[in-house]
Amino acid sequence: MPHELKPAAATDRTDRTAEDVAERVRAIIADVRARGDAAVREYSARFDGWEPERFRLSPERVEELVAGLPAQVVEDIRFVQDQVRSFAGVQRESLRDVEVETLPGVVLGHRHVPVAAAGAYVPGGRYPLTASAHMTIVTAKAAGVDRVVACTPPIRGEVPAATVAAMHLAGADEIHLLGGVQAVAAMALGTESVAAVDLIAGPGNAYVAEAKRQLFGEVGIDLFAGPTEILVVADDTADPLTTAVDLLSQAEHGPDSPAVLVTTSESLGREVLALVERLLPGMPTNDMAGPAWRDHGRIVVCADEDEMWRVADDLASEHVQVFTAEPRRALERMRNYGALFLGEGTCVSYGDKVIGTNHVLPTLGAARYTGGLWVGKYLKTVTYQEVRDPVSSASLGRVCGRASRVELFEGHARSGDLRAWRHGGDRFDWIDEVTGTRQEQPA
């Protein structure tokens, strides 16, 4: 059995807290549904201190903000977006439309059709999260989405120029300086100034996540998201300092972000624990990383490699870094993860910021049943069918009639009967009664 050198000190949010969030979100959504832009404006003023004449930035204002950024910032944004766009393009090309003749003259097929309009939510708050613009907007455009609406909140009453630049360079068709539940509700429901979208993607705080959850069904969403998670899977070949630094790199996302080490080496676990305690006091983001490590950090020591992989897979973590002698074994031994980072040459921070894979990933165990955001999330795989051969239509009609009557679906059965009558010359009493004749079916 595995044992923990460092267990988590806290449980997740209380049910009461979750209920409070849900109730507040429900009230805001209802208000936006009823009053549209007026409600959006009030909540923006209340929560963000932001009440401009219009939330949508004009093309001229966007260009001004981009031009005011250092050239290196813009160059780096373009570089990262090129990586995301390139990989998303490869993913899109892997999705083929298909068509097959399953019986003589019976043609079945499917097509991958992009949604018409998508909303991209790019969080703000403490930090300008430009990378979320790359992940949501670039990916949507690579999928072929015609209209992308992008929303991000002001940061301490200021326009986040770098985020706006990232949205613009990613290809956003509309950029609104608007955050929180009110932004998600406006995109999902539509208001006088924001036409509704078909799908909303992007991370956010507990209120944004709850808004997406409550609106799901009226609008599509990428996935249900919770606090950022990191799991490092390591053996005795792992470097303790690299392991400690990478654990804290994700703990700084917020005080409820789990950072977990699962290892076969107790000595590694003890070294990592000591290094984390030495690193934390000097971290500028210790106000977030410190509580996250104290309350949600774990170091789990396993008896052997088999147990290590089993524990790691059971955790179904969002991000999994693999620091073992043979890191690619994770591809065979694991199935539950949002994204794998194989070997010490890579890290979750690369995935978050620069490498090109998408960083909008499943949390809270959702990796058991879904992957993260990718071009496929913006596509609807829709089928079509065509029966060109009368003989095949009659044959299918006979089977359809029999199968439908087993289920007591007489209307379905008659659709099949009609084809068997029309194309195969079969006789049915109900058709004779409707037509008023028992004449032979005409050619």
C-alpha positions, 0 to 999 in steps of 0.5 A: 500500500502507498503511504503519504509523506505529506497528505493534503491538509484540507478538503474541497470547498464545503457544500454550503460554499458551492450552494452559495456560488450556484445561487448567486450565479443563478440570480445573475443569469436570470437577471441578464436573461430578463434585462439584457445589457442593462443587467450586464452593465450593472454587474460589470460596475458592481464586480469590476468597477467597469462601466464604459459607454460600450464594452466592445472595443472598436477596431481602432482601439484594438490597433492602438493597444497592440501598437502600444505594446513592446515589439517583443511582447507582440513577437512572442504572442505571434510565436506561441499562436503559430505553435497552437495554430500549427498543432490545431491544424494537424488535428483538424486534418486528422478528422476526415469526412467519410462516405461508405456504401454499406449495401447496394445503393445504400450510402452512409456518411459523416461530416465534421461541421464547425459551429457557427459562433463561439464565445471565448472567455479569457480570465483576468483578475490578478493576471493578464492570461494571454495564453487562454486567448491562444487556446480558445480563439486560435483553436476555434478559427482552426476548426473553421468557426465563422464568428468568435466573440472574445470576453475578458475583464479589466484588471484593476480598472485598466484595459489588459492590452496584452490580452486584447492583443492576443485576442486580436492576433488570434483572430477574434471577430469581436472583443468585449472588455467584460468579465465574470458571470455577466460575460458568460451569460451575455454570450450564451443568452444574447443581449441587445449588443452581443449576439448569442453564440453556440459554444463557450470555451475557456477557463475561469473562477468558480463563478465562471465555471458555475455559469457555464455549468448552469447554461450548458444545454442552452449553449455548448461548453468545452468542459466543466473545470475546477482548480488547476492540478499537477501530478508528477510521477517520478522514480529515483532517476528524477531530479529533486529540484526540478520536481519541486519547482514544477510542483510549485509552478502550478500551485501558484494558480490559486490556493485550491490548486492540488500539487501531487508527487507520486513516486517509488523513491522515498528519498526523492519525496523527502528531498522534494518536501524539503526543497519546496519548503525552502523555495516557497518563502522566496516566491513572489506568488507565495500568497497563492502557492503557499496555501495550495501546497499546505492544504492540497499538496501531497507526496505519495510513496509507492512500493513499486512501479506498478503501484505508482502507475495505478495510483497515478491513473486513479488520480486522473489529474489535469496535468501529469509530468513523468520523470522516470527512466522511461517516461514514454511508458506512461503512454502505455500505463496511463489512460486518465489524464488531461495532458502528459508531459514526458521527461524533464525536458518539458513541463506543464508551464510549456503546455500552459504558455508556449508549446502548442498543445491546448491548456484548457483541460479536465480537472476534478477527475473529469479526465476519466471521461473526457480530454481537453479543448481541441478543434474537435470541440468546435465541430459537430460530427453529423451523419447523412444517409441516402438509399439509391437502390429500390431493391435495398430500400424495399429490403430495409423497409421489411426489416424496419417494419418487423423491428418497429412492431417488436417495439410497438412503434406502428408509425415507424413500421409503416414508414418501412412498409411504404418503401417495401410496398412502393419498391418491392411490391409487398402488400399491406392491409393498412395501405389498401385501406388508405388507398381504397383499392387492392390494386397491384402497386404500379411500377 
